[in-house]
């Protein structure tokens, strides 16, 4: 994975993807009206996939997804 060097202000409604949990339910973790710090990094191992990072003072979320946010997969959601 490339080195993350900057964080950008991101609107929740733009980055709030729906993830499927192991029990089959689908859930969104972010508030569409909030602003988060984050960035997108292209995967060096899998062509066409990106890593997304979003955080605020209370949590960090790391995910992977395809172009236009398709097929998102939650990697880590860690609250303080």
Secondary structure, DSSP 8 states (H G I E B T S, - for coil): -------EEEEHHHH---EE-TTS-EE--S-TTSEEEEEEEE-SSSTTEEEEEEE-SSEEEEEEEEGGGTT-EEEEEEE-
